[in-house]
Amino acid sequence: MQTGMKKYILFLVVLFALVLSSKMVKAQVEDVANPLLQYINKDKGIRFTAGARLFADVAYYHSEYTPMKSGAAITDARVRTSLTYGPLYFYADFDFSKGTFKQKNIFVRYNFHESVYGIHSVKAGYFNEPSSMSLNASLYNYHFISRAAPAMALSAGRGLGITYKYYDATFFADQGLFAENKYNDQISGFQGVSLSGRWLYKPLNNEFITLHVGASFRYGRINTGEVVNNVFKTNMELESNMQTYVDGTTEFLNARVPWAKNTITVGPEVLVVTSNMFLRGEYIYKRLYKKRNDEALFENQLGGVWSWTTLASWQAGNPIRSSKFQGAYVEMGYLLCGEGYGYDDEYGLLRGSNERGDLEIVARYSYTDLNDINKGDFFLIGKQVFYPGGVVADYPAVSTSIGGGRVHAATIGVNYTLNQYVKVMGEYQYSNLKNVYFPLDKNFHQLQMRLMVSF
């Protein structure tokens, strides 16, 4: 009778999670750490867990001109569930922070071959694309309050797709196919697609030290946008906050790229882990290729006061070119007290410091460049417009320059784990900004702390 009741409760919980996720479809959690609610049926190979986590942040910001909002906020509040049935694994988590409901991860994974020589698996659902070391690490296991800005601005976040993964002690390969628009709500046509992958080689991987080197690659085809002058216009926006979440504004690092159609992102990475030290870094380069219907746009402007008379003259007065952006970060940490750092072969990531008494100091330098400005172009702050060749003229004033901002940021922090359920983090960060839209803002200082609870 008792076993039957447990089965009934388990069925209702899983059904409730599936119903929620069907209505609500850039870090990743693959299991519930230290779950307080757990059901195990060894005879049938079933394991169900449920848990939750809460992040509460407080931050003080000092800037030169444009103020940021200091204060406190609940930056993450999740309910997490997992179900294992033999080789089949289901995971889902839901975020309720900031007073809104947001779907995070929901996927199913099948380990179709396991041996001492390696593990093969297929995964399908809504989860992080395998295109960045930083974004594929859970924030709870991250050693900084925020992920590095270049990863947030340039790498892909969650997507609806399917991946194949293989890993062993020496190699790691994770690649897949994703929908560019997970809701299929584009104006017309195919929704767009992306291909992404992350590949690692571990020349050293033992109980004393792990070294991995690797790279990620992503190709994306965009088919979402808006209609302008009866012509479909695809766009892409690259943005990041200032590596903080209490004021998550992205106005200082924000590049709006019109007519973006095809994107290529590449990123080499390296990670070194010992028992009491880690060093990791990543470089990310992104290029966006553009496409537009010049003939339709030319015909639509005929008859106007300033209309061009030939297609060639219109194209000369309305140039278009590809855009490129880049960024990089280096992070390091030293464990003053604790059991030691660990490496996760399954995800090719540094493990978190989650044991009681873990005390570490960390440091990071990051560089994010969302500026793609033509040499010689002039930006008129009063009109918020770039002028090609430095010549201010009413017509034509068409420049292909993009001023998304450039930030150098240096961070130092201290993290302490009280017990398996509670961690605290503290950081100081200095950032230097160069953005034509904010000429009076150059130096930013921020102090922030976080309380993390996970059960």
C-alpha positions in Angstrom: 0.0 0.0 0.0 2.8 2.4 0.9 4.8 1.6 -2.3 1.7 2.1 -4.4 1.1 5.5 -2.8 4.7 6.5 -3.5 4.3 5.5 -7.2 1.1 7.6 -7.4 2.8 10.7 -6.0 5.8 10.2 -8.3 3.5 10.1 -11.3 1.7 13.2 -10.3 4.9 15.2 -9.7 6.4 14.2 -13.1 3.1 14.9 -14.9 2.9 18.3 -13.3 6.4 19.2 -14.4 5.6 18.1 -18.0 2.4 20.1 -18.1 4.2 23.2 -16.9 7.0 22.8 -19.4 4.6 22.3 -22.3 3.3 25.9 -21.7 6.7 27.6 -21.2 9.4 26.5 -23.4 22.2 31.7 -22.0 24.4 27.4 -17.5 23.0 24.3 -17.1 22.2 21.9 -14.3 22.2 18.2 -15.1 21.1 16.9 -11.7 19.7 18.1 -8.4 22.6 18.4 -5.9 21.9 17.2 -2.4 18.1 16.8 -3.0 15.9 16.8 0.1 13.2 14.9 -1.8 14.3 11.6 -3.3 12.6 8.4 -4.3 14.5 5.3 -5.4 13.2 2.0 -6.6 16.2 -0.2 -7.2 14.1 -3.1 -8.5 12.7 -1.1 -11.4 15.8 1.2 -11.8 13.8 4.4 -11.0 15.3 7.4 -9.2 13.3 10.7 -8.8 14.6 13.8 -7.2 13.2 17.3 -6.5 14.9 20.3 -5.1 15.2 24.1 -5.2 17.8 26.8 -5.1 17.8 30.5 -4.2 20.3 33.3 -5.1 20.0 36.6 -3.2 22.4 39.4 -4.3 23.3 42.7 -2.9 25.4 45.2 -4.9 26.8 48.7 -4.7 27.7 50.5 -8.0 29.7 53.7 -8.6 29.8 55.2 -12.1 30.9 58.6 -13.4 27.7 59.8 -15.1 25.0 57.2 -15.9 23.9 55.7 -12.6 23.4 52.0 -12.0 20.8 51.0 -9.4 22.4 49.7 -6.3 20.4 47.5 -4.0 19.4 43.9 -3.4 17.5 41.4 -5.5 16.5 37.7 -5.8 18.4 36.9 -8.9 17.5 33.2 -9.1 14.8 31.0 -7.5 14.3 27.6 -9.1 12.4 24.4 -8.6 14.3 21.4 -10.1 13.3 17.9 -10.8 15.0 14.8 -12.3 13.9 11.3 -13.2 16.2 8.4 -14.0 14.7 5.2 -15.5 17.5 2.8 -16.5 19.5 4.5 -19.3 16.8 7.2 -19.7 17.2 10.5 -17.8 14.7 13.4 -17.7 15.5 16.8 -16.2 13.5 20.0 -15.8 13.9 23.2 -13.8 11.7 26.4 -13.6 12.7 29.9 -12.4 10.4 32.1 -10.4 12.8 35.0 -9.6 11.8 38.6 -10.2 8.2 37.7 -10.0 7.9 35.9 -13.3 7.8 32.3 -14.4 10.5 31.2 -16.8 11.3 27.8 -18.3 15.0 27.0 -18.0 16.1 23.5 -18.9 13.9 20.6 -19.9 15.3 17.6 -21.7 15.6 13.9 -21.9 18.9 12.0 -22.4 19.6 8.5 -23.3 22.9 6.8 -22.6 22.9 4.1 -25.3 26.4 2.8 -24.6 28.5 2.8 -21.5 31.8 1.1 -21.0 35.3 1.7 -19.6 36.2 3.0 -23.1 33.7 5.9 -23.1 30.1 6.9 -22.9 27.8 7.8 -25.8 24.5 9.6 -25.3 21.8 11.5 -27.2 20.0 14.4 -25.6 16.9 16.2 -26.8 14.9 19.2 -25.5 15.5 22.7 -24.4 19.0 23.2 -23.0 22.3 25.1 -23.5 24.0 24.7 -26.9 27.4 23.1 -26.6 29.3 26.3 -27.7 30.9 27.8 -24.6 32.8 26.6 -21.5 31.4 29.5 -19.5 27.7 29.2 -20.5 27.6 25.4 -20.0 28.7 25.7 -16.4 25.9 26.0 -13.8 25.9 29.3 -11.9 25.8 27.4 -8.7 29.1 25.7 -9.6 30.6 28.9 -11.2 33.3 30.5 -9.1 32.1 34.1 -9.9 28.8 35.8 -9.3 28.3 36.3 -13.0 29.6 34.6 -16.1 32.2 36.5 -18.2 30.6 39.2 -20.4 32.1 38.0 -23.7 30.5 34.6 -23.3 27.1 36.2 -22.5 27.3 38.6 -25.4 28.8 36.4 -28.1 28.0 32.7 -27.3 24.7 30.9 -27.8 22.4 30.3 -24.8 19.6 27.7 -24.6 18.0 26.3 -27.6 15.5 23.7 -28.7 17.5 20.9 -30.2 19.2 17.5 -30.2 22.8 16.6 -29.5 25.1 13.6 -29.6 27.9 13.4 -27.0 30.9 11.1 -26.6 33.4 11.4 -23.7 36.1 9.4 -22.0 39.2 10.3 -19.9 41.0 11.7 -23.0 38.4 13.1 -25.4 35.1 15.0 -25.3 32.8 15.7 -28.2 29.4 17.3 -27.9 27.6 18.5 -31.1 24.1 19.1 -32.2 21.3 20.7 -34.2 19.1 23.5 -32.8 16.1 25.6 -33.9 17.1 29.2 -34.2 13.6 30.3 -33.2 12.3 27.8 -30.6 8.7 29.1 -30.8 8.5 29.0 -34.6 6.8 32.4 -34.5 8.7 34.0 -37.4 6.8 36.1 -39.9 7.1 33.5 -42.6 9.2 30.7 -44.0 11.6 28.3 -42.2 12.3 29.2 -38.6 16.1 29.1 -38.9 18.7 26.6 -37.6 22.0 26.4 -35.9 24.8 23.8 -35.7 27.0 23.9 -32.7 29.6 21.8 -31.0 32.4 21.7 -28.5 35.4 19.4 -28.7 38.2 18.8 -26.1 41.4 16.9 -25.8 42.8 16.1 -22.3 46.6 15.3 -22.6 46.7 15.2 -18.7 43.8 13.9 -16.7 44.6 12.1 -13.4 44.0 12.5 -9.7 46.7 15.3 -9.5 46.1 17.4 -12.5 43.8 17.9 -15.5 44.6 19.9 -18.6 42.2 20.2 -21.4 42.4 22.2 -24.6 39.6 22.6 -27.1 37.4 24.7 -29.3 33.8 25.4 -30.0 32.1 26.2 -33.3 28.6 27.4 -34.1 26.9 28.2 -37.4 23.5 29.9 -37.2 21.0 30.8 -39.9 18.6 33.6 -38.9 15.0 33.9 -40.1 13.4 36.0 -37.5 12.9 39.8 -37.7 10.5 42.5 -38.8 8.9 43.9 -41.9 10.3 47.3 -43.0 8.9 49.1 -46.1 7.2 45.8 -47.0 10.5 44.0 -46.9 11.4 41.3 -44.4 14.4 42.4 -42.3 16.3 39.9 -40.2 18.2 41.4 -37.2 20.4 40.2 -34.3 21.1 41.8 -31.0 24.3 41.1 -29.0 24.3 42.2 -25.4 25.7 41.6 -21.9 25.2 43.1 -18.5 28.2 44.5 -16.6 28.9 41.1 -15.0 26.3 41.7 -12.3 22.6 40.9 -11.9 21.2 43.3 -9.3 21.1 45.9 -12.1 21.2 43.7 -15.2 21.1 46.6 -17.7 22.7 45.8 -21.0 22.7 49.3 -22.4 26.5 49.7 -22.0 27.3 46.6 -24.0 24.7 46.3 -26.8 25.1 45.9 -30.5 22.1 45.8 -32.8 23.0 44.3 -36.1 20.6 44.8 -39.0 20.1 42.4 -41.9 22.1 39.7 -40.1 21.4 36.4 -41.8 24.3 33.9 -41.2 26.5 33.8 -38.1 29.8 32.0 -37.4 31.2 31.8 -33.9 34.5 30.1 -33.0 36.2 29.9 -29.6 39.4 28.1 -28.5 39.6 27.3 -24.8 42.0 25.9 -22.2 41.5 24.7 -18.6 44.1 23.5 -16.0 42.9 22.0 -12.7 44.9 20.8 -9.7 43.8 20.0 -6.2 44.1 23.6 -5.0 44.3 25.8 -8.2 42.5 26.3 -11.5 43.2 28.4 -14.5 40.9 28.7 -17.5 40.3 30.9 -20.4 38.4 31.3 -23.6 38.5 33.5 -26.7 35.3 34.1 -28.7 35.1 35.5 -32.3 31.8 36.1 -34.0 31.1 37.2 -37.6 27.7 38.1 -38.9 27.0 37.9 -42.7 24.1 40.0 -44.0 21.6 39.6 -46.7 18.8 42.0 -47.9 16.4 42.4 -50.8 18.1 45.4 -52.5 15.8 45.4 -55.5 12.6 45.5 -53.4 14.0 48.3 -51.2 15.1 50.3 -54.2 11.7 50.0 -55.9 9.9 51.0 -52.7 11.8 54.3 -52.5 11.1 55.3 -56.1 9.0 58.5 -56.3 10.1 59.9 -53.0 11.6 63.4 -52.5 15.1 61.9 -52.2 14.7 58.8 -54.3 17.6 57.2 -56.1 17.1 56.7 -59.8 19.2 53.5 -60.3 19.7 50.4 -58.3 23.5 50.8 -58.5 23.3 54.4 -57.0 21.0 53.2 -54.3 23.4 50.4 -53.3 26.3 52.8 -53.3 24.4 55.2 -51.0 23.2 52.3 -48.7 26.2 50.1 -48.2 26.1 46.8 -46.4 28.9 44.6 -45.1 29.5 41.8 -42.6 30.2 42.7 -39.0 32.6 41.1 -36.5 33.0 41.1 -32.8 35.2 39.5 -30.2 36.0 38.9 -26.6 38.1 36.9 -24.2 38.4 36.1 -20.5 40.9 34.5 -18.1 39.8 33.1 -14.7 41.9 31.6 -11.9 41.3 30.5 -8.4 43.2 29.2 -5.4 41.6 27.0 -2.7 42.8 28.1 0.8 40.8 25.4 2.6 38.8 22.5 1.4 38.7 19.1 -0.2 40.2 20.2 -3.5 39.0 21.2 -6.9 37.6 18.5 -9.2 37.0 18.0 -12.9 33.9 16.8 -14.6 34.6 14.5 -17.6 31.0 14.3 -18.6 30.7 18.0 -19.3 34.3 19.0 -19.7 34.0 21.5 -16.9 35.6 22.5 -13.5 33.5 21.4 -10.6 32.1 23.8 -8.0 33.5 24.2 -4.5 30.5 22.8 -2.7 32.0 21.0 0.3 31.7 22.3 3.9 34.6 24.7 4.7 35.7 25.3 1.2 37.3 28.8 1.1 38.8 30.2 -2.2 40.0 33.4 -3.7 39.4 34.0 -7.4 40.4 36.6 -10.0 39.2 37.3 -13.5 40.1 39.6 -16.4 37.6 39.9 -19.3 37.5 41.8 -22.5 34.4 42.4 -24.6 34.4 44.3 -27.9 31.0 45.0 -29.5 32.4 47.9 -31.5 32.7 47.5 -35.3 33.5 51.0 -36.4 34.9 51.9 -39.8 38.1 53.9 -39.7 37.4 57.5 -40.3 33.7 57.4 -39.4 32.4 60.2 -37.2 29.8 59.8 -34.5 27.5 62.8 -33.8 26.2 62.3 -30.2 23.4 64.8 -30.8 21.9 62.7 -33.5 23.2 59.4 -32.3 24.4 58.7 -35.9 27.7 57.6 -37.5 28.8 59.6 -40.6 30.9 57.8 -43.1 34.3 59.4 -43.8 33.9 61.9 -41.1 31.7 64.1 -43.3 28.5 65.4 -41.6 25.8 65.6 -44.2 22.0 65.3 -44.1 21.9 63.0 -47.1 23.0 60.3 -47.4 24.1 59.6 -43.9 24.5 55.8 -44.1 27.4 54.2 -42.2 27.9 50.5 -41.6 29.6 51.2 -38.3 28.2 49.6 -35.1 29.0 51.1 -31.7 28.1 48.4 -29.2 30.7 49.3 -26.6 34.0 47.9 -25.4 34.7 46.9 -21.8 37.8 45.7 -19.9 36.9 44.3 -16.5 39.0 43.0 -13.6 37.4 41.1 -10.8 38.6 39.7 -7.5 36.5 37.6 -5.1 36.2 35.4 -2.1 33.9 32.4 -1.8 33.0 30.3 1.2 30.9 27.2 1.6 29.1 27.0 5.0 27.7 23.5 4.3 26.4 21.4 1.5 23.3 23.7 1.2 24.6 27.2 1.7 27.4 29.3 0.1 28.4 32.9 0.2 30.3 34.9 -2.4 31.9 38.4 -2.4 33.4 40.4 -5.3 34.9 43.7 -6.3 35.1 44.6 -9.9 36.5 47.5 -11.9 35.4 48.1 -15.5 36.6 50.5 -18.1 34.0 51.3 -20.8 34.4 52.8 -24.3 31.0 53.5 -25.9 30.2 56.3 -28.3 26.6 56.5 -26.9 28.0 57.1 -23.3 31.0 59.3 -23.8 31.0 60.5 -20.2 31.0 56.9 -18.7 34.4 55.3 -18.5 35.1 53.9 -15.0 32.7 51.6 -13.1 33.3 50.2 -9.6 31.0 47.6 -8.1 30.9 45.6 -4.8 28.6 42.7 -4.6 27.7 39.7 -2.5 25.6 36.6 -3.0 23.9 34.1 -0.7 23.2 30.8 -2.4 21.0 28.1 -1.0 20.5 24.8 -2.7 18.6 21.8 -1.5 
